[in-house]
């Protein structure tokens, strides 16, 4: 087990570093201080062959290519101050109205124009003898239109049980909408194929209803017995064909009081790899990359694009500040935000 630091680039005169977390089983995870971004996960398959399983780039400059900026897929980034779309880019809190940047049509998305995924995070601690790193970010009052000075921490830990544990913490001096997540795109085949051959189980019988602009309306609907009922594992291709579309579903989990529990499992039979997901969060956005540009690829030639990666974005309700009774969508002054998601890899 170890963590090593390397130089990754320079932005506005400030050095960007990349940290590599390695365990004793051949798993290696690279995380950049730019956006607290996972840029690479190397994982063995059932035959011991180690391959890349996430979308990302080997050079810092590739995160600023015209094709990447135009498509804006948020590869591997830590997304905040509030994930997903906010209706009409506005909300009211404690009697005050707040206006946000319009990113997707009339709506705000993933924290605004310069969200947490585009910030340089400070490394607050890491150990060369452990596969562990903690990063910190300070977001000031009215940055991207959100109230309150907030200090955010994210801790990445790789264990010898092949778990990537991501723990988020935050404190604020004013009430503010807050929920963050990691936006990694996984392909357990090592990008040999698209993700439609993967099998997916999500332990949920309910999803949010989104309007025509892609925003949560506050209404939920049962998926029981429908094509997107994933309580029994199905192949992604089977469901894609039945829906005539890709996944962009926010599944809601049975109330578990923000305790950690297993919520999903994805397997890829040819490689023998699987990914189990545990989280304290009340929901997960399952996205199969239907908008990802086919122009994007890693410098090594690994091809990204439509249905070439899936995301499991665990977080609070999208548009939660505009939805009645959305659980813990507002971080109160003096409270501590505490959220954990575990990606457990098997092969």
Order of alpha helices (4+ residues) and beta strands (2+ residues): beta-beta-beta-beta-beta-alpha-beta-beta-beta-beta-beta-beta-beta-beta-beta-beta-beta-beta-beta-beta-beta-alpha-beta-beta-beta-beta-beta-beta-beta
